[in-house]
Amino acid sequence: MKMKPIPTVVMIFAVTLAFAEEGDTAAFSAPTAYLKQLDSNVQAIVRADGADTLSAQENAQVRTLINGAFDFEELSRLSLGDHWNERTAQERDEFVRIYQGIIERRNFDIFVQYYREGEINYVDEAIDEGGRARVEAQVPMKRETKQIVYALHQPAGQDWRIYDLSIDGASTVTGNRRTYGRYIARHSFDKLMERLRAQLSALQQTDE
């Protein structure tokens, strides 16, 4: 059985206001302010010389910004659902590493395109009682406007991190949890890992 490809994830950043004890909030920014600063940092690289491609150095700089905004462990945990609890620490570590590698490579070009073609407009932000945040944005492109929803949380002692991203209603976590769950049920977790390793290997070859 051929496993469905991982849904598109667009690597754009967002954060939201933290509820913390008095004196603890100084280290963290309000969501839109932090997001705009990250946007500015990325756009300064992407739009620096107006070229259609990034240099190796620029590529690495943008990847570093992307990685710093995401909590790939939480994204991985939610994408595996109940199967996460059945995995050993070693299995979890490998899944996170491979999953992160696939997401980065599948979506890097799309991420850069969003910053080149459109300006990100933030339309709403909210924090639930559990401290998890939701930030909504729109990205006008040449042919359409993309609707983005960021899900964020704040790991202990850290700034906000994205743990799910929805593009035009398609959630990364929900889509992959459904796909991976079905594949594991029909085959096994080991077989899933074989397929993911193969996907990552193929994507890595395009980096060379």
Helices and strands as residue ranges (DSSP letters): G 25-27, H 31-46, H 56-69, H 72-80, G 81-86, H 89-117, E 121-127, E 133-140, E 145-153, E 161-167, E 170-171, H 172-186, H 189-207
